[in-house]
């Protein structure tokens, strides 16, 4: 039995080995500001989305957004005095000298004509343009591009609700911000450098935020490594770290690392990674069922009316369970006789997206051999009961099973199409 100290030490050791792949992890975790990264060999399907999320997680952006309500009141505008002629109405203050002069020098001597002073507020100053651009970038990331509200309950995005509220109120409701028009303005590095020298901290901070954003999105390796070293999301659970550790080590060993492209892990039904060669396409899933291609469930109705008395009694027990659940006003009931969700799926497809073969993996972070056998039982159920999208059982010969476990000593690891990896074998991959 591992002590808490040993588990934490193991967690740190495993994260160190796979941290480069974990920059796209956005489930439960905490911000670690002292990590080190080097991304020469890692590819991502949506690197810009990943960079934008980590941009929002920087201390600079957090402080900027949380102080916007207070600092926006210091907004500055320029004014220009204009004199305009009005007939039958007065707008602004009347310039009587100009009005009398106008009446005397024209044929219009009627007393309904006035020259008035109008103050025109010029909102499109260099400073205000930089301000609006910084706010609009943050607003668009949160509300339009990435839908950051889905992360509001995550520990690493604990200011998310406040971010959402502040940016929406200011971008959509602040009269000054709405009047600043940046639709046809090209932001130059000189503009940013000029505003960085502003005495007004709101403008100065806006220029800093804009400079930071452009540096990050330039894909400069130095800036990216610096960014992720400060905003790395460290997984809370050592069991989940072990899952990713096994999966990433296995994928690295199985495929050419330079061909793998990773996706954001955010709790959605998306594939973890993909790769392609001249003949085949591979989709790799973690803790997902690949619903587009596979079915890991059997409905109760599919099992009815059998001649097996045990199965009939099992169905009767499930029916009774559902009756009681409904009487307790439960919102929903399960219609499944069996269902599962493997820790790892590697789906091999031809170029016409026809399923060629399937690899299923189960991870059990345990030193208990009985718990390992439970994992083996789950793995074999997946292998025997998985069906394709048309509900046809997949040929067992086209399926490979992989079981990952911790420090369990075994005399044998290969069993035809089932292979077991303990810690020693995983570390050597």
C-alpha positions as CSV (number, residue, x, y, z in Angstrom):
1,X,0.0,0.0,0.0
2,X,1.6,3.3,-1.1
3,X,1.7,6.2,1.4
4,X,0.3,9.6,0.5
5,X,3.8,10.9,0.2
6,X,4.8,8.1,-2.1
7,X,1.7,8.7,-4.3
8,X,2.5,12.4,-4.6
9,X,6.1,11.7,-5.4
10,X,4.9,9.2,-8.1
11,X,2.5,11.8,-9.5
12,X,5.2,14.4,-9.9
13,X,7.5,11.9,-11.5
14,X,4.9,10.8,-14.0
15,X,3.8,14.3,-14.9
16,X,7.4,15.2,-15.6
17,X,7.6,12.5,-18.3
18,X,4.4,13.4,-20.0
19,X,3.9,17.2,-19.3
20,X,4.4,18.2,-22.9
21,X,1.3,16.3,-24.0
22,X,-0.7,17.6,-21.0
23,X,-0.7,21.2,-22.1
24,X,-4.1,20.6,-23.8
25,X,-5.7,19.2,-20.6
26,X,-8.6,21.3,-19.3
27,X,-10.5,19.1,-16.9
28,X,-10.1,19.1,-13.1
29,X,-6.8,20.4,-11.9
30,X,-4.9,23.3,-10.4
31,X,-2.5,25.9,-11.9
32,X,1.2,25.1,-11.5
33,X,3.3,28.2,-12.2
34,X,6.7,26.5,-12.0
35,X,6.8,24.0,-14.8
36,X,9.2,23.7,-17.7
37,X,8.4,22.9,-21.3
38,X,10.0,22.2,-24.6
39,X,7.6,21.5,-27.6
40,X,9.7,20.6,-30.5
41,X,8.0,17.3,-31.3
42,X,4.4,17.9,-30.1
43,X,1.7,18.7,-32.6
44,X,-1.9,19.9,-31.9
45,X,-5.0,20.1,-34.0
46,X,-6.1,23.3,-32.3
47,X,-3.0,25.0,-31.0
48,X,-4.5,28.5,-31.3
49,X,-7.4,27.5,-29.0
50,X,-5.0,26.1,-26.5
51,X,-2.9,29.3,-26.6
52,X,-5.9,31.5,-26.2
53,X,-7.1,29.6,-23.1
54,X,-3.6,29.8,-21.5
55,X,-3.5,33.5,-22.4
56,X,-6.6,34.0,-20.3
57,X,-5.0,32.2,-17.4
58,X,-2.0,34.5,-17.2
59,X,-1.7,36.8,-14.1
60,X,-1.5,39.8,-16.4
61,X,-4.9,39.1,-18.0
62,X,-6.5,38.1,-14.8
63,X,-5.5,41.3,-13.0
64,X,-6.4,43.4,-16.1
65,X,-10.0,42.0,-16.3
66,X,-10.7,42.1,-12.6
67,X,-9.7,45.8,-12.4
68,X,-11.5,46.9,-15.6
69,X,-14.7,48.0,-13.8
70,X,-12.7,50.4,-11.7
71,X,-10.2,51.6,-14.4
72,X,-12.7,52.0,-17.2
73,X,-14.0,55.1,-15.5
74,X,-10.7,56.8,-16.2
75,X,-11.3,56.6,-20.0
76,X,-10.1,59.6,-21.8
77,X,-11.4,61.3,-25.0
78,X,-10.3,64.3,-27.1
79,X,-12.6,67.2,-28.0
80,X,-12.9,69.4,-31.0
81,X,-15.1,72.6,-31.1
82,X,-17.2,73.0,-34.2
83,X,-19.5,75.8,-35.2
84,X,-22.7,74.8,-37.1
85,X,-25.6,76.7,-38.6
86,X,-29.1,75.8,-37.4
87,X,-32.5,77.1,-38.5
88,X,-35.5,77.0,-36.2
89,X,-33.6,75.2,-33.4
90,X,-30.6,75.7,-31.2
91,X,-28.0,72.9,-30.5
92,X,-25.3,73.8,-28.1
93,X,-24.5,77.3,-27.0
94,X,-25.2,80.2,-29.4
95,X,-22.2,82.2,-30.6
96,X,-24.0,85.6,-30.9
97,X,-21.1,87.4,-32.6
98,X,-21.0,84.8,-35.4
99,X,-24.8,84.7,-35.6
100,X,-25.1,88.5,-36.0
101,X,-22.2,88.5,-38.5
102,X,-23.8,85.7,-40.5
103,X,-27.2,87.4,-40.7
104,X,-25.6,90.7,-41.7
105,X,-23.5,89.1,-44.5
106,X,-26.2,87.0,-46.0
107,X,-29.6,87.5,-47.4
108,X,-31.1,85.5,-44.5
109,X,-31.9,88.2,-42.0
110,X,-34.6,86.2,-40.2
111,X,-34.2,85.6,-36.5
112,X,-34.6,81.8,-36.7
113,X,-31.0,81.2,-37.9
114,X,-28.2,80.6,-35.3
115,X,-24.5,79.8,-35.3
116,X,-24.0,77.3,-32.4
117,X,-20.9,75.8,-30.7
118,X,-20.9,72.0,-30.8
119,X,-18.4,70.0,-28.9
120,X,-17.6,66.8,-30.8
121,X,-16.0,64.0,-28.7
122,X,-13.4,62.1,-30.6
123,X,-13.3,58.6,-29.2
124,X,-11.0,57.1,-31.8
125,X,-7.7,58.2,-30.2
126,X,-4.7,55.9,-30.4
127,X,-5.1,55.0,-26.7
128,X,-8.8,54.2,-27.0
129,X,-8.2,52.0,-30.1
130,X,-5.7,50.0,-28.1
131,X,-8.1,49.8,-25.2
132,X,-11.0,48.6,-27.3
133,X,-8.8,46.0,-29.1
134,X,-7.5,44.5,-25.8
135,X,-11.1,44.3,-24.4
136,X,-12.5,42.9,-27.7
137,X,-9.9,40.1,-27.9
138,X,-10.6,38.9,-24.3
139,X,-14.4,39.2,-24.9
140,X,-14.3,37.3,-28.1
141,X,-12.2,34.4,-26.6
142,X,-14.5,34.1,-23.6
143,X,-17.9,34.5,-25.3
144,X,-17.6,33.9,-29.0
145,X,-14.6,31.8,-30.0
146,X,-14.2,29.2,-27.2
147,X,-17.2,29.4,-25.0
148,X,-15.2,29.6,-21.8
149,X,-18.4,29.4,-19.6
150,X,-18.1,25.6,-19.8
151,X,-15.0,25.9,-17.6
152,X,-16.4,28.1,-14.9
153,X,-16.6,25.4,-12.3
154,X,-13.0,24.3,-12.8
155,X,-10.5,25.2,-10.0
156,X,-8.0,26.5,-12.6
157,X,-10.6,29.0,-14.0
158,X,-12.1,30.1,-10.6
159,X,-12.5,33.7,-11.8
160,X,-14.4,32.5,-14.9
161,X,-17.9,33.7,-13.8
162,X,-16.5,37.1,-12.9
163,X,-14.5,37.3,-16.2
164,X,-17.7,36.5,-18.1
165,X,-19.8,39.1,-16.3
166,X,-17.2,41.9,-16.4
167,X,-16.3,41.5,-20.1
168,X,-19.9,41.2,-21.2
169,X,-21.0,44.3,-19.3
170,X,-18.2,46.5,-20.5
171,X,-18.0,45.3,-24.1
172,X,-21.7,45.4,-24.7
173,X,-22.9,48.1,-22.2
174,X,-20.2,50.7,-21.7
175,X,-21.2,53.7,-23.8
176,X,-17.6,54.9,-24.3
177,X,-16.3,51.5,-25.5
178,X,-19.3,51.1,-27.9
179,X,-18.4,54.4,-29.5
180,X,-14.8,53.5,-30.2
181,X,-14.7,52.1,-33.8
182,X,-11.8,49.8,-34.5
183,X,-13.4,48.0,-37.5
184,X,-11.2,49.5,-40.1
185,X,-8.1,50.2,-37.9
186,X,-4.9,48.3,-38.3
187,X,-3.1,47.9,-35.0
188,X,0.7,48.6,-35.5
189,X,3.6,47.7,-33.2
190,X,4.4,51.5,-33.1
191,X,0.9,52.2,-31.7
192,X,1.3,49.6,-29.0
193,X,4.8,51.0,-28.1
194,X,3.5,54.5,-28.0
195,X,0.6,53.6,-25.7
196,X,2.9,51.6,-23.4
197,X,4.3,55.0,-22.4
198,X,0.9,56.4,-21.5
199,X,0.6,58.0,-18.0
200,X,-2.9,56.5,-17.7
201,X,-2.5,52.9,-16.3
202,X,-5.6,51.7,-18.1
203,X,-4.1,52.5,-21.5
204,X,-0.7,51.3,-20.5
205,X,-2.1,47.9,-19.2
206,X,-4.2,47.5,-22.4
207,X,-1.1,47.9,-24.5
208,X,0.7,45.4,-22.3
209,X,-2.1,42.9,-22.8
210,X,-2.2,43.4,-26.5
211,X,1.6,43.0,-26.8
212,X,1.4,39.8,-24.7
213,X,-1.4,38.4,-26.9
214,X,0.5,39.0,-30.2
215,X,3.7,37.5,-28.8
216,X,1.8,34.4,-27.7
217,X,-0.1,34.0,-31.0
218,X,3.0,34.6,-33.1
219,X,3.9,30.9,-32.2
220,X,7.3,32.0,-31.0
221,X,8.7,28.9,-29.2
222,X,10.3,31.0,-26.4
223,X,7.0,32.8,-25.7
224,X,5.0,29.5,-25.8
225,X,7.3,27.8,-23.4
226,X,7.3,30.7,-21.1
227,X,3.5,30.8,-21.2
228,X,2.9,27.2,-20.4
229,X,5.5,27.2,-17.6
230,X,3.3,29.7,-15.8
231,X,-0.2,28.3,-16.6
232,X,0.3,24.5,-16.7
233,X,-2.9,22.8,-15.4
234,X,-1.7,20.0,-13.0
235,X,-4.0,17.1,-12.6
236,X,-5.3,16.6,-9.0
237,X,-5.7,12.8,-9.0
238,X,-2.7,10.5,-9.1
239,X,-5.0,7.8,-10.6
240,X,-5.8,10.1,-13.5
241,X,-2.1,11.0,-13.9
242,X,-1.4,7.3,-14.1
243,X,-4.0,6.8,-16.8
244,X,-2.5,9.5,-19.0
245,X,1.0,8.3,-18.2
246,X,0.2,4.8,-19.4
247,X,-1.7,6.0,-22.5
248,X,0.9,8.6,-23.6
249,X,3.8,6.2,-23.1
250,X,2.0,3.5,-25.0
251,X,1.0,5.9,-27.9
252,X,4.6,7.1,-28.1
253,X,5.9,3.6,-28.3
254,X,3.3,2.5,-30.9
255,X,3.4,5.4,-33.3
256,X,5.9,7.9,-34.7
257,X,5.6,10.8,-32.2
258,X,6.0,13.4,-34.9
259,X,2.9,12.2,-36.8
260,X,0.5,12.4,-33.8
261,X,-1.8,15.4,-33.4
262,X,-3.5,16.0,-30.1
263,X,-6.9,17.6,-29.3
264,X,-8.1,19.6,-26.3
265,X,-9.3,17.4,-23.4
266,X,-12.2,19.3,-21.9
267,X,-14.8,16.6,-21.0
268,X,-16.5,16.5,-24.5
269,X,-16.8,13.4,-26.6
270,X,-13.7,14.2,-28.7
271,X,-10.8,12.0,-29.7
272,X,-7.6,12.5,-27.7
273,X,-5.3,12.3,-30.8
274,X,-5.2,11.3,-34.4
275,X,-2.7,10.4,-37.0
276,X,-2.7,9.3,-40.7
277,X,-0.4,7.4,-43.0
278,X,-0.7,6.5,-46.7
279,X,-3.3,3.8,-46.0
280,X,-5.0,4.4,-42.7
281,X,-6.4,6.9,-40.3
282,X,-6.1,6.4,-36.5
283,X,-8.4,8.0,-33.9
284,X,-7.3,7.7,-30.3
285,X,-9.8,8.2,-27.4
286,X,-9.3,8.5,-23.6
287,X,-12.2,7.7,-21.3
288,X,-14.6,8.0,-24.2
289,X,-16.6,5.5,-26.3
290,X,-16.0,6.8,-29.8
291,X,-19.8,7.1,-30.4
292,X,-19.4,7.8,-34.1
293,X,-17.8,4.4,-34.7
294,X,-18.6,2.1,-31.8
295,X,-21.3,1.1,-29.3
296,X,-20.4,0.0,-25.8
297,X,-23.9,-0.8,-24.5
298,X,-26.6,-3.4,-24.6
299,X,-30.2,-2.2,-24.2
300,X,-32.5,-4.1,-21.8
301,X,-35.0,-4.7,-24.6
302,X,-32.4,-6.5,-26.6
303,X,-32.1,-9.1,-23.9
304,X,-35.7,-9.9,-23.4
305,X,-37.5,-13.2,-24.2
306,X,-34.6,-15.5,-23.9
307,X,-34.7,-19.2,-22.9
308,X,-32.1,-18.6,-20.2
309,X,-33.8,-18.3,-16.8
310,X,-30.9,-16.4,-15.3
311,X,-31.1,-13.7,-17.9
312,X,-34.9,-13.5,-17.6
313,X,-34.5,-12.9,-13.8
314,X,-31.8,-10.3,-14.4
315,X,-34.1,-8.4,-16.8
316,X,-36.9,-8.7,-14.2
317,X,-34.7,-7.2,-11.5
318,X,-33.7,-4.3,-13.8
319,X,-37.4,-3.6,-14.7
320,X,-38.3,-3.6,-11.0
321,X,-35.4,-1.2,-10.3
322,X,-36.7,1.2,-12.9
323,X,-40.3,1.0,-11.6
324,X,-39.1,2.0,-8.1
325,X,-36.9,4.7,-9.5
326,X,-39.8,6.3,-11.4
327,X,-42.0,6.1,-8.3
328,X,-39.3,8.0,-6.5
329,X,-39.6,10.7,-9.2
330,X,-36.2,10.1,-10.5
331,X,-35.6,12.2,-13.6
332,X,-34.2,9.4,-15.8
333,X,-33.7,5.7,-15.7
334,X,-31.1,3.5,-17.3
335,X,-32.3,1.5,-20.3
336,X,-29.0,-0.5,-20.5
337,X,-28.5,-4.0,-19.5
338,X,-24.7,-3.4,-19.9
339,X,-22.6,-0.4,-20.7
340,X,-19.0,0.6,-20.4
341,X,-16.4,3.3,-21.2
342,X,-12.8,2.1,-21.9
343,X,-9.8,4.1,-20.7
344,X,-8.2,3.8,-24.2
345,X,-9.5,3.3,-27.7
346,X,-7.4,3.2,-30.8
347,X,-9.6,3.0,-33.9
348,X,-8.0,2.1,-37.2
349,X,-9.9,3.2,-40.3
350,X,-9.3,3.0,-44.0
351,X,-9.5,6.1,-46.2
352,X,-13.2,5.5,-46.7
353,X,-13.6,5.5,-42.9
354,X,-14.4,1.8,-42.8
355,X,-13.4,0.2,-39.4
356,X,-10.4,-2.1,-39.9
357,X,-9.4,-2.9,-36.4
358,X,-9.7,-1.8,-32.8
359,X,-7.4,-1.6,-29.8
360,X,-9.0,-1.3,-26.3
361,X,-7.1,-0.4,-23.2
362,X,-8.0,-0.5,-19.5
363,X,-5.9,1.1,-16.7
364,X,-5.9,0.0,-13.1
365,X,-3.6,2.0,-10.8
366,X,-3.3,-0.8,-8.3
367,X,-0.8,-3.1,-6.5
368,X,-3.7,-5.4,-5.7
369,X,-3.8,-8.4,-8.1
370,X,-7.6,-9.0,-7.4
371,X,-8.3,-5.4,-8.6
372,X,-6.1,-6.1,-11.6
373,X,-8.3,-9.1,-12.4
374,X,-11.3,-6.9,-12.2
375,X,-9.7,-4.7,-14.8
376,X,-9.0,-7.7,-16.9
377,X,-12.7,-8.7,-16.7
378,X,-13.8,-5.3,-17.8
379,X,-11.3,-5.3,-20.7
380,X,-12.6,-8.6,-21.9
381,X,-16.2,-7.5,-21.7
382,X,-15.3,-4.5,-23.9
383,X,-13.6,-6.8,-26.4
384,X,-16.4,-9.3,-26.6
385,X,-19.4,-7.0,-26.4
386,X,-18.3,-3.9,-28.5
387,X,-20.4,-3.3,-31.6
388,X,-20.0,-1.0,-34.6
389,X,-22.3,1.9,-35.4
390,X,-24.7,-0.5,-37.1
391,X,-25.0,-2.6,-33.9
392,X,-23.1,-5.5,-35.4
393,X,-20.6,-7.3,-33.2
394,X,-17.0,-6.7,-34.2
395,X,-15.0,-9.8,-35.0
396,X,-12.9,-10.7,-32.0
397,X,-9.9,-11.4,-34.2
398,X,-9.9,-7.7,-35.2
399,X,-9.6,-6.5,-31.6
400,X,-6.5,-6.2,-29.4
401,X,-6.7,-5.7,-25.6
402,X,-4.2,-3.9,-23.4
403,X,-4.3,-3.9,-19.6
404,X,-2.1,-1.4,-17.6
405,X,-1.4,-1.9,-13.9
406,X,1.0,-0.7,-11.3
407,X,3.7,-2.7,-9.3
408,X,2.4,-6.2,-9.8
409,X,4.9,-8.9,-10.6
410,X,3.8,-11.3,-13.3
411,X,5.4,-14.3,-14.9
412,X,3.7,-13.8,-18.2
413,X,2.4,-10.7,-20.1
414,X,1.2,-11.8,-23.6
415,X,-2.0,-13.8,-24.1
416,X,-2.7,-13.9,-27.8
417,X,-4.6,-10.7,-28.4
418,X,-4.4,-9.5,-24.8
419,X,-1.3,-7.9,-23.3
420,X,-0.6,-6.7,-19.8
421,X,1.8,-3.9,-18.8
422,X,3.0,-3.4,-15.3
423,X,5.0,-0.4,-14.1
424,X,8.4,-1.8,-15.1
425,X,7.2,-2.6,-18.7
426,X,5.6,0.9,-19.0
427,X,8.7,2.7,-17.9
428,X,10.8,0.9,-20.6
429,X,8.5,2.0,-23.4
